[in-house]
């Protein structure tokens, strides 16, 4: 693939993710937030500059940090995921500090 094609693909992917009505957060292998869509900001109450480049644990209740980090480490090492991402419900932290249940499909 040439450089122009992958750039177009990234632009198209970003446009599609931005249009999704559900909250989307993309993290890297270190667990740092690389992208959020507008629905994420609406639901979680964060502006992009507050979470981009930050650990995703910023939006995860502290009691779940260890479990998240173990799961991410296993996924990075093996490619194995144990969560059915077709639907998931998990506790999350709003920018104002309150916990809420995020339901994603």
N, CA, C and O atoms as CSV, one atom per row, in Angstrom:
chain,resi,resn,atom,element,x,y,z
A,1,UNK,N,N,0.839,-1.174,0.000
A,1,UNK,CA,C,0.000,0.000,0.000
A,1,UNK,C,C,0.887,1.241,0.000
A,1,UNK,O,O,1.884,1.290,0.720
A,2,UNK,N,N,0.537,2.227,-0.790
A,2,UNK,CA,C,1.361,3.436,-0.789
A,2,UNK,C,C,0.909,4.388,0.311
A,2,UNK,O,O,-0.172,4.215,0.875
A,3,UNK,N,N,1.726,5.394,0.621
A,3,UNK,CA,C,1.421,6.328,1.698
A,3,UNK,C,C,0.103,7.049,1.533
A,3,UNK,O,O,-0.600,7.277,2.517
A,4,UNK,N,N,-0.253,7.417,0.295
A,4,UNK,CA,C,-1.508,8.126,0.061
A,4,UNK,C,C,-2.725,7.284,0.388
A,4,UNK,O,O,-3.707,7.788,0.933
A,5,UNK,N,N,-2.664,6.011,0.060
A,5,UNK,CA,C,-3.797,5.126,0.308
A,5,UNK,C,C,-4.030,4.935,1.800
A,5,UNK,O,O,-5.173,4.986,2.255
A,6,UNK,N,N,-2.960,4.714,2.575
A,6,UNK,CA,C,-3.160,4.499,4.010
A,6,UNK,C,C,-3.647,5.779,4.677
A,6,UNK,O,O,-4.441,5.707,5.614
A,7,UNK,N,N,-3.198,6.946,4.225
A,7,UNK,CA,C,-3.667,8.206,4.793
A,7,UNK,C,C,-5.156,8.374,4.536
A,7,UNK,O,O,-5.893,8.805,5.422
A,8,UNK,N,N,-5.604,8.040,3.331
A,8,UNK,CA,C,-7.030,8.125,3.029
A,8,UNK,C,C,-7.793,7.151,3.904
A,8,UNK,O,O,-8.859,7.487,4.417
A,9,UNK,N,N,-7.266,5.947,4.083
A,9,UNK,CA,C,-7.920,4.952,4.911
A,9,UNK,C,C,-8.040,5.441,6.350
A,9,UNK,O,O,-9.091,5.279,6.970
A,10,UNK,N,N,-6.982,6.034,6.887
A,10,UNK,CA,C,-7.036,6.576,8.245
A,10,UNK,C,C,-8.062,7.698,8.350
A,10,UNK,O,O,-8.783,7.781,9.344
A,11,UNK,N,N,-8.138,8.552,7.352
A,11,UNK,CA,C,-9.120,9.637,7.355
A,11,UNK,C,C,-10.539,9.089,7.316
A,11,UNK,O,O,-11.416,9.562,8.039
A,12,UNK,N,N,-10.757,8.093,6.471
A,12,UNK,CA,C,-12.093,7.483,6.376
A,12,UNK,C,C,-12.454,6.810,7.693
A,12,UNK,O,O,-13.574,6.963,8.179
A,13,UNK,N,N,-11.514,6.067,8.274
A,13,UNK,CA,C,-11.772,5.403,9.553
A,13,UNK,C,C,-12.101,6.428,10.635
A,13,UNK,O,O,-13.037,6.235,11.410
A,14,UNK,N,N,-11.338,7.511,10.688
A,14,UNK,CA,C,-11.595,8.553,11.683
A,14,UNK,C,C,-12.976,9.180,11.488
A,14,UNK,O,O,-13.679,9.448,12.462
A,15,UNK,N,N,-13.363,9.411,10.243
A,15,UNK,CA,C,-14.684,9.981,9.964
A,15,UNK,C,C,-15.796,9.028,10.386
A,15,UNK,O,O,-16.809,9.457,10.939
A,16,UNK,N,N,-15.607,7.735,10.127
A,16,UNK,CA,C,-16.615,6.742,10.515
A,16,UNK,C,C,-16.742,6.659,12.032
A,16,UNK,O,O,-17.853,6.636,12.563
A,17,UNK,N,N,-15.607,6.613,12.732
A,17,UNK,CA,C,-15.634,6.543,14.196
A,17,UNK,C,C,-16.274,7.799,14.781
A,17,UNK,O,O,-17.031,7.717,15.748
A,18,UNK,N,N,-15.976,8.946,14.205
A,18,UNK,CA,C,-16.554,10.199,14.695
A,18,UNK,C,C,-18.068,10.211,14.568
A,18,UNK,O,O,-18.759,10.839,15.370
A,19,UNK,N,N,-18.587,9.511,13.551
A,19,UNK,CA,C,-20.028,9.507,13.301
A,19,UNK,C,C,-20.791,8.487,14.143
A,19,UNK,O,O,-22.021,8.520,14.180
A,20,UNK,N,N,-20.091,7.590,14.814
A,20,UNK,CA,C,-20.753,6.570,15.628
A,20,UNK,C,C,-21.431,7.251,16.816
A,20,UNK,O,O,-20.798,8.056,17.500
A,21,UNK,N,N,-22.709,6.945,17.075
A,21,UNK,CA,C,-23.409,7.603,18.177
A,21,UNK,C,C,-22.989,7.113,19.564
A,21,UNK,O,O,-23.289,7.769,20.561
A,22,UNK,N,N,-22.297,5.965,19.645
A,22,UNK,CA,C,-21.801,5.456,20.924
A,22,UNK,C,C,-20.430,6.049,21.215
A,22,UNK,O,O,-19.709,6.465,20.309
A,23,UNK,N,N,-20.087,6.081,22.503
A,23,UNK,CA,C,-18.767,6.567,22.901
A,23,UNK,C,C,-17.697,5.605,22.407
A,23,UNK,O,O,-17.819,4.390,22.566
A,24,UNK,N,N,-16.644,6.159,21.805
A,24,UNK,CA,C,-15.517,5.360,21.325
A,24,UNK,C,C,-14.242,5.952,21.912
A,24,UNK,O,O,-14.005,7.158,21.838
A,25,UNK,N,N,-13.426,5.075,22.498
A,25,UNK,CA,C,-12.101,5.454,22.972
A,25,UNK,C,C,-11.126,4.429,22.410
A,25,UNK,O,O,-11.351,3.223,22.511
A,26,UNK,N,N,-10.047,4.918,21.820
A,26,UNK,CA,C,-9.019,4.053,21.252
A,26,UNK,C,C,-7.768,4.232,22.097
A,26,UNK,O,O,-7.322,5.353,22.344
A,27,UNK,N,N,-7.202,3.093,22.542
A,27,UNK,CA,C,-5.971,3.151,23.330
A,27,UNK,C,C,-4.851,2.428,22.589
A,27,UNK,O,O,-5.100,1.619,21.696
A,28,UNK,N,N,-3.625,2.731,22.972
A,28,UNK,CA,C,-2.474,2.030,22.390
A,28,UNK,C,C,-2.071,0.882,23.312
A,28,UNK,O,O,-2.739,0.610,24.310
A,29,UNK,N,N,-0.969,0.213,22.966
A,29,UNK,CA,C,-0.527,-0.951,23.730
A,29,UNK,C,C,-0.067,-0.608,25.142
A,29,UNK,O,O,0.070,-1.503,25.976
A,30,UNK,N,N,0.171,0.662,25.425
A,30,UNK,CA,C,0.536,1.099,26.781
A,30,UNK,C,C,-0.695,1.495,27.590
A,30,UNK,O,O,-0.591,1.813,28.775
A,31,UNK,N,N,-1.865,1.473,26.942
A,31,UNK,CA,C,-3.088,1.857,27.642
A,31,UNK,C,C,-3.330,3.352,27.654
A,31,UNK,O,O,-4.123,3.848,28.453
A,32,UNK,N,N,-2.649,4.081,26.768
A,32,UNK,CA,C,-2.841,5.532,26.688
A,32,UNK,C,C,-3.886,5.861,25.630
A,32,UNK,O,O,-3.908,5.256,24.558
A,33,UNK,N,N,-4.743,6.813,25.937
A,33,UNK,CA,C,-5.822,7.209,25.041
A,33,UNK,C,C,-5.240,7.899,23.812
A,33,UNK,O,O,-4.502,8.877,23.929
A,34,UNK,N,N,-5.579,7.382,22.639
A,34,UNK,CA,C,-5.102,7.939,21.372
A,34,UNK,C,C,-6.196,8.693,20.621
A,34,UNK,O,O,-5.910,9.598,19.838
A,35,UNK,N,N,-7.452,8.314,20.864
A,35,UNK,CA,C,-8.567,8.936,20.129
A,35,UNK,C,C,-9.845,8.781,20.941
A,35,UNK,O,O,-10.067,7.751,21.577
A,36,UNK,N,N,-10.674,9.802,20.914
A,36,UNK,CA,C,-12.047,9.717,21.415
A,36,UNK,C,C,-12.946,10.385,20.396
A,36,UNK,O,O,-12.521,11.298,19.687
A,37,UNK,N,N,-14.184,9.933,20.320
A,37,UNK,CA,C,-15.123,10.601,19.430
A,37,UNK,C,C,-15.983,11.584,20.232
A,37,UNK,O,O,-15.881,11.656,21.457
A,38,UNK,N,N,-16.818,12.327,19.534
A,38,UNK,CA,C,-17.661,13.323,20.187
A,38,UNK,C,C,-18.620,12.727,21.202
A,38,UNK,O,O,-18.888,13.335,22.238
A,39,UNK,N,N,-19.141,11.531,20.909
A,39,UNK,CA,C,-20.073,10.881,21.838
A,39,UNK,C,C,-19.374,10.559,23.157
A,39,UNK,O,O,-20.000,10.613,24.216
A,40,UNK,N,N,-18.090,10.226,23.103
A,40,UNK,CA,C,-17.327,9.976,24.327
A,40,UNK,C,C,-17.328,11.245,25.181
A,40,UNK,O,O,-17.623,11.194,26.376
A,41,UNK,N,N,-17.003,12.364,24.576
A,41,UNK,CA,C,-16.979,13.626,25.308
A,41,UNK,C,C,-18.336,13.952,25.918
A,41,UNK,O,O,-18.416,14.421,27.053
A,42,UNK,N,N,-19.397,13.704,25.165
A,42,UNK,CA,C,-20.747,13.976,25.665
A,42,UNK,C,C,-21.084,13.098,26.865
A,42,UNK,O,O,-21.620,13.587,27.859
A,43,UNK,N,N,-20.774,11.806,26.781
A,43,UNK,CA,C,-21.128,10.859,27.832
A,43,UNK,C,C,-20.226,10.972,29.052
A,43,UNK,O,O,-20.708,10.952,30.184
A,44,UNK,N,N,-18.923,11.092,28.830
A,44,UNK,CA,C,-17.970,11.085,29.935
A,44,UNK,C,C,-17.671,12.482,30.478
A,44,UNK,O,O,-17.151,12.614,31.586
A,45,UNK,N,N,-17.993,13.525,29.710
A,45,UNK,CA,C,-17.797,14.887,30.186
A,45,UNK,C,C,-16.390,15.430,30.039
A,45,UNK,O,O,-16.063,16.458,30.632
A,46,UNK,N,N,-15.551,14.765,29.264
A,46,UNK,CA,C,-14.174,15.215,29.066
A,46,UNK,C,C,-14.008,15.904,27.719
A,46,UNK,O,O,-14.619,15.510,26.725
A,47,UNK,N,N,-13.179,16.927,27.701
A,47,UNK,CA,C,-12.720,17.514,26.447
A,47,UNK,C,C,-11.552,16.654,25.973
A,47,UNK,O,O,-10.850,16.066,26.795
A,48,UNK,N,N,-11.334,16.569,24.662
A,48,UNK,CA,C,-10.239,15.724,24.156
A,48,UNK,C,C,-8.890,15.984,24.834
A,48,UNK,O,O,-8.175,15.038,25.165
A,49,UNK,N,N,-8.541,17.241,25.040
A,49,UNK,CA,C,-7.231,17.552,25.618
A,49,UNK,C,C,-7.077,17.050,27.060
A,49,UNK,O,O,-5.959,16.971,27.570
A,50,UNK,N,N,-8.186,16.712,27.715
A,50,UNK,CA,C,-8.113,16.197,29.082
A,50,UNK,C,C,-7.749,14.714,29.139
A,50,UNK,O,O,-7.260,14.243,30.165
A,51,UNK,N,N,-7.979,13.976,28.060
A,51,UNK,CA,C,-7.733,12.530,28.097
A,51,UNK,C,C,-6.742,12.034,27.050
A,51,UNK,O,O,-6.126,10.987,27.247
A,52,UNK,N,N,-6.573,12.749,25.951
A,52,UNK,CA,C,-5.643,12.282,24.914
A,52,UNK,C,C,-4.227,12.200,25.467
A,52,UNK,O,O,-3.719,13.162,26.043
A,53,UNK,N,N,-3.593,11.040,25.288
A,53,UNK,CA,C,-2.252,10.814,25.795
A,53,UNK,C,C,-2.207,10.398,27.249
A,53,UNK,O,O,-1.138,10.072,27.766
A,54,UNK,N,N,-3.345,10.402,27.916
A,54,UNK,CA,C,-3.427,10.009,29.327
A,54,UNK,C,C,-3.730,8.518,29.429
A,54,UNK,O,O,-4.252,7.930,28.482
A,55,UNK,N,N,-3.409,7.900,30.567
A,55,UNK,CA,C,-3.776,6.492,30.765
A,55,UNK,C,C,-5.303,6.338,30.764
A,55,UNK,O,O,-6.020,7.164,31.330
A,56,UNK,N,N,-5.782,5.279,30.128
A,56,UNK,CA,C,-7.223,5.036,30.074
A,56,UNK,C,C,-7.790,4.809,31.474
A,56,UNK,O,O,-8.997,4.935,31.685
A,57,UNK,N,N,-6.923,4.474,32.428
A,57,UNK,CA,C,-7.400,4.289,33.800
A,57,UNK,C,C,-8.006,5.574,34.364
A,57,UNK,O,O,-8.681,5.538,35.393
A,58,UNK,N,N,-7.778,6.680,33.716
A,58,UNK,CA,C,-8.397,7.935,34.145
A,58,UNK,C,C,-9.925,7.838,34.102
A,58,UNK,O,O,-10.615,8.522,34.858
A,59,UNK,N,N,-10.449,6.989,33.217
A,59,UNK,CA,C,-11.909,6.863,33.087
A,59,UNK,C,C,-12.419,5.536,33.650
A,59,UNK,O,O,-13.580,5.176,33.459
A,60,UNK,N,N,-11.534,4.812,34.348
A,60,UNK,CA,C,-11.895,3.526,34.948
A,60,UNK,C,C,-11.826,3.669,36.459
A,60,UNK,O,O,-10.850,4.215,36.975
A,61,UNK,N,N,-12.844,3.189,37.190
A,61,UNK,CA,C,-12.776,3.252,38.652
A,61,UNK,C,C,-11.522,2.543,39.175
A,61,UNK,O,O,-11.118,1.506,38.648
A,62,UNK,N,N,-10.922,3.109,40.203
A,62,UNK,CA,C,-9.644,2.628,40.721
A,62,UNK,C,C,-9.653,1.143,41.061
A,62,UNK,O,O,-8.642,0.466,40.873
A,63,UNK,N,N,-10.760,0.630,41.552
A,63,UNK,CA,C,-10.854,-0.776,41.907
A,63,UNK,C,C,-10.703,-1.725,40.728
A,63,UNK,O,O,-10.494,-2.922,40.925
A,64,UNK,N,N,-10.804,-1.211,39.505
A,64,UNK,CA,C,-10.690,-2.049,38.306
A,64,UNK,C,C,-9.366,-1.870,37.576
A,64,UNK,O,O,-9.137,-2.525,36.560
A,65,UNK,N,N,-8.495,-1.006,38.064
A,65,UNK,CA,C,-7.235,-0.727,37.371
A,65,UNK,C,C,-6.402,-1.988,37.175
A,65,UNK,O,O,-5.941,-2.255,36.066
A,66,UNK,N,N,-6.204,-2.766,38.236
A,66,UNK,CA,C,-5.366,-3.959,38.154
A,66,UNK,C,C,-5.903,-4.954,37.147
A,66,UNK,O,O,-5.150,-5.505,36.344
A,67,UNK,N,N,-7.191,-5.180,37.190
A,67,UNK,CA,C,-7.820,-6.116,36.246
A,67,UNK,C,C,-7.640,-5.631,34.804
A,67,UNK,O,O,-7.316,-6.411,33.909
A,68,UNK,N,N,-7.855,-4.332,34.598
A,68,UNK,CA,C,-7.687,-3.766,33.262
A,68,UNK,C,C,-6.242,-3.939,32.783
A,68,UNK,O,O,-6.006,-4.384,31.660
A,69,UNK,N,N,-5.290,-3.590,33.629
A,69,UNK,CA,C,-3.880,-3.671,33.237
A,69,UNK,C,C,-3.466,-5.107,32.926
A,69,UNK,O,O,-2.708,-5.335,31.983
A,70,UNK,N,N,-3.950,-6.080,33.702
A,70,UNK,CA,C,-3.656,-7.490,33.422
A,70,UNK,C,C,-4.245,-7.904,32.078
A,70,UNK,O,O,-3.587,-8.577,31.286
A,71,UNK,N,N,-5.481,-7.500,31.828
A,71,UNK,CA,C,-6.136,-7.860,30.569
A,71,UNK,C,C,-5.430,-7.236,29.376
A,71,UNK,O,O,-5.238,-7.896,28.354
A,72,UNK,N,N,-5.041,-5.969,29.493
A,72,UNK,CA,C,-4.337,-5.297,28.405
A,72,UNK,C,C,-2.985,-5.969,28.150
A,72,UNK,O,O,-2.608,-6.194,27.001
A,73,UNK,N,N,-2.260,-6.286,29.222
A,73,UNK,CA,C,-0.954,-6.939,29.076
A,73,UNK,C,C,-1.110,-8.291,28.373
A,73,UNK,O,O,-0.332,-8.616,27.476
A,74,UNK,N,N,-2.105,-9.074,28.773
A,74,UNK,CA,C,-2.353,-10.371,28.138
A,74,UNK,C,C,-2.696,-10.184,26.664
A,74,UNK,O,O,-2.203,-10.924,25.813
A,75,UNK,N,N,-3.540,-9.198,26.358
A,75,UNK,CA,C,-3.931,-8.964,24.970
A,75,UNK,C,C,-2.726,-8.558,24.118
A,75,UNK,O,O,-2.565,-9.049,23.001
A,76,UNK,N,N,-1.888,-7.671,24.635
A,76,UNK,CA,C,-0.712,-7.220,23.879
A,76,UNK,C,C,0.243,-8.392,23.630
A,76,UNK,O,O,0.805,-8.522,22.543
A,77,UNK,N,N,0.418,-9.236,24.640
A,77,UNK,CA,C,1.346,-10.367,24.514
A,77,UNK,C,C,0.815,-11.493,23.633
A,77,UNK,O,O,1.577,-12.103,22.883
A,78,UNK,N,N,-0.503,-11.779,23.718
A,78,UNK,CA,C,-1.042,-12.980,23.069
A,78,UNK,C,C,-2.068,-12.708,21.974
A,78,UNK,O,O,-2.325,-13.574,21.139
A,79,UNK,N,N,-2.657,-11.509,21.970
A,79,UNK,CA,C,-3.744,-11.222,21.036
A,79,UNK,C,C,-5.064,-11.801,21.503
A,79,UNK,O,O,-6.080,-11.675,20.819
A,80,UNK,N,N,-5.053,-12.437,22.670
A,80,UNK,CA,C,-6.261,-13.067,23.215
A,80,UNK,C,C,-7.098,-12.046,23.983
A,80,UNK,O,O,-6.593,-11.334,24.850
A,81,UNK,N,N,-8.366,-11.990,23.652
A,81,UNK,CA,C,-9.277,-11.147,24.423
A,81,UNK,C,C,-10.366,-12.048,24.987
A,81,UNK,O,O,-10.802,-13.003,24.344
A,82,UNK,N,N,-10.786,-11.732,26.179
A,82,UNK,CA,C,-11.786,-12.557,26.863
A,82,UNK,C,C,-13.141,-11.877,26.929
A,82,UNK,O,O,-14.100,-12.453,27.442
A,83,UNK,N,N,-13.227,-10.677,26.423
A,83,UNK,CA,C,-14.488,-9.924,26.459
A,83,UNK,C,C,-15.153,-10.003,25.101
A,83,UNK,O,O,-14.498,-9.845,24.071
A,84,UNK,N,N,-16.442,-10.245,25.097
A,84,UNK,CA,C,-17.222,-10.208,23.860
A,84,UNK,C,C,-17.541,-8.747,23.577
A,84,UNK,O,O,-18.422,-8.166,24.211
A,85,UNK,N,N,-16.827,-8.151,22.627
A,85,UNK,CA,C,-16.984,-6.725,22.358
A,85,UNK,C,C,-18.241,-6.388,21.565
A,85,UNK,O,O,-18.453,-5.224,21.225
A,86,UNK,N,N,-19.096,-7.396,21.257
A,86,UNK,CA,C,-20.345,-7.061,20.578
A,86,UNK,C,C,-21.290,-6.339,21.537
A,86,UNK,O,O,-22.185,-5.612,21.106
A,87,UNK,N,N,-21.085,-6.543,22.846
A,87,UNK,CA,C,-21.847,-5.809,23.855
A,87,UNK,C,C,-21.092,-5.887,25.163
A,87,UNK,O,O,-20.646,-6.963,25.558
A,88,UNK,N,N,-20.944,-4.772,25.834
A,88,UNK,CA,C,-20.242,-4.750,27.115
A,88,UNK,C,C,-20.839,-3.653,27.989
A,88,UNK,O,O,-21.214,-2.587,27.501
A,89,UNK,N,N,-20.919,-3.927,29.273
A,89,UNK,CA,C,-21.360,-2.949,30.258
A,89,UNK,C,C,-20.266,-2.873,31.314
A,89,UNK,O,O,-19.859,-3.897,31.862
A,90,UNK,N,N,-19.794,-1.676,31.599
A,90,UNK,CA,C,-18.725,-1.552,32.579
A,90,UNK,C,C,-18.842,-0.238,33.341
A,90,UNK,O,O,-19.346,0.751,32.810
A,91,UNK,N,N,-18.373,-0.231,34.594
A,91,UNK,CA,C,-18.354,1.009,35.361
A,91,UNK,C,C,-17.322,1.966,34.768
A,91,UNK,O,O,-16.243,1.546,34.350
A,92,UNK,N,N,-17.656,3.233,34.736
A,92,UNK,CA,C,-16.757,4.246,34.192
A,92,UNK,C,C,-16.785,5.467,35.105
A,92,UNK,O,O,-17.665,5.605,35.955
A,93,UNK,N,N,-15.811,6.346,34.913
A,93,UNK,CA,C,-15.740,7.581,35.697
A,93,UNK,C,C,-16.022,8.779,34.802
A,93,UNK,O,O,-15.382,8.964,33.767
A,94,UNK,N,N,-16.976,9.575,35.211
A,94,UNK,CA,C,-17.294,10.833,34.533
A,94,UNK,C,C,-16.262,11.874,34.954
A,94,UNK,O,O,-15.620,11.729,35.995
A,95,UNK,N,N,-16.105,12.901,34.163
A,95,UNK,CA,C,-15.157,13.975,34.470
A,95,UNK,C,C,-15.448,14.614,35.831
A,95,UNK,O,O,-14.532,15.112,36.486
A,96,UNK,N,N,-16.718,14.603,36.262
A,96,UNK,CA,C,-17.055,15.199,37.551
A,96,UNK,C,C,-16.791,14.266,38.729
A,96,UNK,O,O,-17.070,14.619,39.875
A,97,UNK,N,N,-16.248,13.058,38.450
A,97,UNK,CA,C,-15.865,12.133,39.506
A,97,UNK,C,C,-16.882,11.059,39.839
A,97,UNK,O,O,-16.570,10.117,40.567
A,98,UNK,N,N,-18.093,11.184,39.318
A,98,UNK,CA,C,-19.098,10.161,39.637
A,98,UNK,C,C,-18.919,8.935,38.760
A,98,UNK,O,O,-18.501,9.020,37.605
A,99,UNK,N,N,-19.252,7.783,39.351
A,99,UNK,CA,C,-19.221,6.526,38.606
A,99,UNK,C,C,-20.555,6.332,37.903
A,99,UNK,O,O,-21.603,6.701,38.432
A,100,UNK,N,N,-20.512,5.757,36.722
A,100,UNK,CA,C,-21.746,5.415,36.012
A,100,UNK,C,C,-21.503,4.162,35.192
A,100,UNK,O,O,-20.357,3.804,34.922
A,101,UNK,N,N,-22.589,3.488,34.789
A,101,UNK,CA,C,-22.470,2.295,33.961
A,101,UNK,C,C,-22.518,2.716,32.512
A,101,UNK,O,O,-23.464,3.369,32.072
A,102,UNK,N,N,-21.501,2.342,31.780
A,102,UNK,CA,C,-21.468,2.596,30.338
A,102,UNK,C,C,-21.853,1.304,29.642
A,102,UNK,O,O,-21.229,0.266,29.864
A,103,UNK,N,N,-22.855,1.361,28.820
A,103,UNK,CA,C,-23.303,0.205,28.051
A,103,UNK,C,C,-22.942,0.423,26.599
A,103,UNK,O,O,-23.369,1.407,25.994
A,104,UNK,N,N,-22.161,-0.480,26.030
A,104,UNK,CA,C,-21.699,-0.328,24.662
A,104,UNK,C,C,-22.062,-1.552,23.840
A,104,UNK,O,O,-22.046,-2.680,24.331
A,105,UNK,N,N,-22.388,-1.307,22.587
A,105,UNK,CA,C,-22.632,-2.387,21.650
A,105,UNK,C,C,-21.555,-2.350,20.596
A,105,UNK,O,O,-21.553,-3.179,19.686
